[in-house]
Amino acid sequence: MQPYEPNPSEVRSKIEEIKEPSVKMFCKALYILCATASELSGVPSRNENAYGPYGNNFSLSQYHPQGINRSKSELVYNHELTPREAFAPMDIAVFSINMMRMTKRKAESGHFISKRFVALPLDSQFEFWTNEIVNYYKQAQTNRVFNFNRRYPLDYIRLHRNFDEFGYTVEHSLRFNLGELNNDKNKRSKLNKYRLDGLRYTRRKELKENFGFSDYELGVFEGTIQVKCINHTNYTFPNCLEET
C-alpha cells in the first residue's frame, strides 16, 4: 500500500491507538501545540540540550471574544442565545514553550532560546485533548513533563509502525514566503515518511482548513513568526471562534 496524506481525524485516531502512555501523550502534545520533538523533550540527546517543559509551565486563564462566529450570530438572531451568552469568556490553558533558534547574525555562532505561548480552549467542543495535556502537566508538578529524549518516541513509532501508512509533503513558505502555502512550487513531489514532524504538518492543515487560521496566525501559533508579548498573551485563536 502506497503512503498517502492523512486527514486530521485519521492522525488523531492513530495517536489514540499508541499503547505506551508516555509516547501517546507526547504525540498528543506535539500535535495540539504544533511543537517539535526538541521543544518538548526533557532529556538531552547527544550534542543537544533539553528545553522541554516542566509541569508548572502552563497557566489557566480566560479568553474574552471580540466577536462571534456565524453560528452564534444565528442563535442570537433567533433569540436562542443572548448577546451576553454569545460573548461569554472562554476558559483556556496557556502553555509556555521554549524554542531553540539560530542566532540572527551570521557572524554570531550558536543558538538562543525564546519562548512562545500557546493558548488552547478547555471546552472539548473545540479541542478535546487540552484537558488531558493539562492533567499530564499537573502530574509532573515541578519535574519535566516528558522525561526522555526526542529519540525515544521516534524509535517507538518506528518500531511499532504507528504512522507507516501515512506520508506528507514539505511546505517551505512559512519560513520564507508567507501567503504561498498553496503554491505547488513550495512542495516536494515525493511524500516524506510520516514521523513526529508529520504531526506538525497535519496540525497546520487542521488549523487552516478546520479553524480558519490565516498564514500569519498560524506562524504566530507555531512560533515561526515572533510577536511582541504583552502579559504573556502572544497566542492566537481560530477565526471560527471570532468571525464577525
C-alpha positions as CSV (number, residue, x, y, z in Angstrom):
1,M,0.0,0.0,0.0
2,Q,1.4,3.4,-1.0
3,P,1.6,6.1,1.7
4,Y,-0.9,8.8,1.5
5,E,-1.6,12.2,3.2
6,P,-4.0,11.6,6.1
7,N,-6.6,13.9,7.3
8,P,-6.5,15.2,10.9
9,S,-9.1,12.8,12.2
10,E,-7.1,9.8,10.9
11,V,-3.9,11.1,12.6
12,R,-5.8,11.7,15.9
13,S,-7.2,8.1,15.7
14,K,-3.7,6.7,15.2
15,I,-2.3,8.6,18.1
16,E,-5.1,7.2,20.3
17,E,-4.0,3.7,19.3
18,I,-0.5,4.1,20.7
19,K,-0.1,1.7,23.6
20,E,2.7,3.4,25.5
21,P,1.1,6.1,27.6
22,S,4.1,8.5,27.7
23,V,4.5,8.3,23.9
24,K,0.8,8.8,23.3
25,M,0.8,11.9,25.5
26,F,3.9,13.2,23.9
27,C,2.4,12.8,20.4
28,K,-0.9,14.5,21.6
29,A,1.1,17.4,23.0
30,L,3.2,17.6,19.8
31,Y,0.1,17.7,17.8
32,I,-2.1,20.2,19.5
33,L,0.8,22.6,20.4
34,C,2.2,22.3,16.9
35,A,5.6,21.7,18.5
36,T,8.8,20.0,17.5
37,A,10.2,17.0,19.4
38,S,13.1,19.1,20.7
39,E,10.8,21.7,22.2
40,L,9.0,19.1,24.4
41,S,11.8,16.5,25.2
42,G,13.1,16.8,28.8
43,V,16.3,14.8,28.4
44,P,19.1,15.9,26.0
45,S,20.1,13.8,23.0
46,R,23.7,13.6,22.0
47,N,25.2,17.1,21.4
48,E,21.9,18.7,22.2
49,N,20.4,20.5,25.2
50,A,17.0,19.7,26.7
51,Y,14.4,22.5,26.6
52,G,11.2,20.5,27.4
53,P,8.6,22.0,29.7
54,Y,8.2,21.4,33.4
55,G,4.8,20.6,35.0
56,N,4.2,24.2,36.0
57,N,4.9,25.7,32.6
58,F,1.2,26.4,31.9
59,S,-1.5,28.5,33.4
60,L,-5.3,28.6,33.3
61,S,-6.9,31.8,32.2
62,Q,-9.9,33.2,30.2
63,Y,-10.2,34.5,26.7
64,H,-12.7,37.3,26.0
65,P,-14.0,37.1,22.4
66,Q,-14.0,40.3,20.5
67,G,-16.6,38.9,18.0
68,I,-18.7,35.8,17.4
69,N,-18.9,33.2,14.7
70,R,-21.7,32.8,12.2
71,S,-23.5,30.0,14.0
72,K,-23.6,32.0,17.2
73,S,-24.9,35.0,15.3
74,E,-27.8,33.0,14.0
75,L,-28.6,31.8,17.5
76,V,-28.7,35.3,18.8
77,Y,-30.8,36.4,15.8
78,N,-33.3,33.6,16.6
79,H,-33.3,34.5,20.3
80,E,-31.9,31.1,21.2
81,L,-28.9,32.8,22.7
82,T,-28.5,36.1,24.5
83,P,-25.6,38.5,23.5
84,R,-24.2,38.1,27.0
85,E,-24.0,34.3,26.5
86,A,-22.6,34.7,23.0
87,F,-19.7,36.9,24.2
88,A,-19.1,34.8,27.4
89,P,-15.4,34.4,28.2
90,M,-13.8,31.1,27.3
91,D,-11.7,29.0,29.7
92,I,-8.3,28.4,28.3
93,A,-4.9,26.8,29.1
94,V,-1.8,28.7,28.2
95,F,1.3,26.7,27.6
96,S,4.8,28.2,27.7
97,I,7.2,26.5,25.2
98,N,10.9,27.1,24.9
99,M,12.2,27.4,21.3
100,M,15.7,26.9,20.2
101,R,16.5,29.3,17.4
102,M,19.7,30.1,15.4
103,T,21.4,33.4,16.1
104,K,20.1,36.2,14.0
105,R,23.5,37.3,12.7
106,K,25.7,35.1,10.6
107,A,28.8,36.5,12.5
108,E,27.4,35.0,15.7
109,S,27.7,31.3,16.4
110,G,25.4,29.1,18.5
111,H,21.7,29.4,19.4
112,F,19.4,31.5,21.6
113,I,16.3,30.5,23.5
114,S,13.0,32.3,23.1
115,K,9.5,31.4,24.2
116,R,6.1,31.1,22.6
117,F,2.8,30.9,24.4
118,V,0.1,28.7,23.0
119,A,-3.5,29.1,24.3
120,L,-5.9,26.2,23.8
121,P,-9.6,26.1,24.8
122,L,-10.6,23.7,27.6
123,D,-14.0,23.2,26.1
124,S,-13.9,19.8,24.4
125,Q,-16.2,21.2,21.7
126,F,-13.1,22.9,20.2
127,E,-10.2,20.7,21.4
128,F,-10.8,17.5,23.3
129,W,-7.1,16.8,24.2
130,T,-6.4,20.1,26.1
131,N,-7.7,18.8,29.5
132,E,-5.7,15.6,29.1
133,I,-2.5,17.5,28.5
134,V,-3.2,19.9,31.4
135,N,-3.7,16.9,33.8
136,Y,-0.5,15.3,32.5
137,Y,1.4,18.5,33.2
138,K,-0.1,18.6,36.7
139,Q,1.1,15.1,37.4
140,A,4.7,16.2,36.6
141,Q,4.5,19.1,39.1
142,T,7.9,20.8,39.1
143,N,9.6,18.0,37.1
144,R,10.0,17.6,33.4
145,V,6.7,16.7,31.7
146,F,8.4,14.3,29.2
147,N,11.4,12.8,30.9
148,F,13.1,11.3,27.9
149,N,15.0,12.4,24.8
150,R,13.4,13.0,21.5
151,R,14.8,9.7,20.1
152,Y,12.6,7.6,22.4
153,P,9.2,8.4,20.9
154,L,10.7,8.4,17.4
155,D,12.2,5.0,17.9
156,Y,8.9,3.8,19.4
157,I,6.7,4.8,16.5
158,R,9.3,3.4,14.0
159,L,9.3,0.1,15.8
160,H,5.6,-0.2,16.1
161,R,4.9,1.4,12.7
162,N,2.2,3.6,14.0
163,F,2.2,6.0,11.1
164,D,3.7,3.8,8.3
165,E,0.7,4.2,6.0
166,F,0.9,8.0,6.1
167,G,3.1,10.4,4.3
168,Y,3.4,14.2,4.0
169,T,4.8,16.9,1.7
170,V,7.0,19.7,3.0
171,E,5.9,23.3,2.8
172,H,8.7,25.9,3.0
173,S,6.6,29.1,2.8
174,L,6.1,29.7,6.5
175,R,9.8,30.2,6.9
176,F,10.3,32.1,3.7
177,N,7.3,33.4,1.8
178,L,4.0,33.9,3.8
179,G,0.9,33.6,1.7
180,E,2.2,30.9,-0.6
181,L,1.3,27.8,1.3
182,N,-0.9,26.6,-1.6
183,N,1.8,27.1,-4.2
184,D,2.8,23.7,-5.6
185,K,6.3,25.0,-6.2
186,N,6.8,25.1,-2.4
187,K,6.1,21.3,-2.1
188,R,8.3,18.4,-2.8
189,S,6.7,15.9,-5.2
190,K,7.6,12.9,-3.1
191,L,5.9,12.1,0.2
192,N,8.1,12.1,3.2
193,K,7.9,9.3,5.7
194,Y,5.4,10.3,8.4
195,R,7.3,10.6,11.7
196,L,7.0,13.1,14.5
197,D,7.4,16.0,12.1
198,G,4.3,14.8,10.3
199,L,2.2,15.6,13.3
200,R,3.1,19.3,13.0
201,Y,2.3,19.2,9.3
202,T,-1.2,17.8,9.8
203,R,-1.9,20.2,12.7
204,R,-1.1,23.1,10.4
205,K,-3.5,21.7,7.9
206,E,-6.2,21.3,10.5
207,L,-5.8,24.8,11.9
208,K,-6.0,26.4,8.4
209,E,-8.8,24.3,7.0
210,N,-11.0,23.5,10.0
211,F,-10.4,26.5,12.2
212,G,-9.8,29.2,9.6
213,F,-6.3,30.3,10.7
214,S,-4.6,32.8,8.4
215,D,-0.9,32.3,7.4
216,Y,0.1,35.0,9.9
217,E,-2.0,33.5,12.7
218,L,-0.5,30.0,12.0
219,G,3.0,31.5,12.1
220,V,2.4,33.1,15.5
221,F,0.8,29.9,16.8
222,E,3.7,27.7,15.9
223,G,6.5,30.2,16.6
224,T,7.8,30.8,13.0
225,I,6.6,34.4,13.4
226,Q,7.7,36.2,16.5
227,V,5.5,38.8,18.0
228,K,5.9,41.1,21.0
229,C,4.4,39.5,24.1
230,I,2.1,41.6,26.3
231,N,1.4,40.0,29.6
232,H,2.2,36.6,28.1
233,T,-0.6,36.7,25.6
234,N,1.0,36.4,22.2
235,Y,-1.2,33.5,21.3
236,T,-3.7,33.2,18.5
237,F,-7.3,31.9,18.4
238,P,-9.1,30.4,15.4
239,N,-11.2,32.7,13.3
240,C,-14.1,30.4,13.6
241,L,-14.5,31.5,17.2
242,E,-14.4,35.2,16.4
243,E,-15.7,35.5,12.9
244,T,-17.6,38.8,12.6
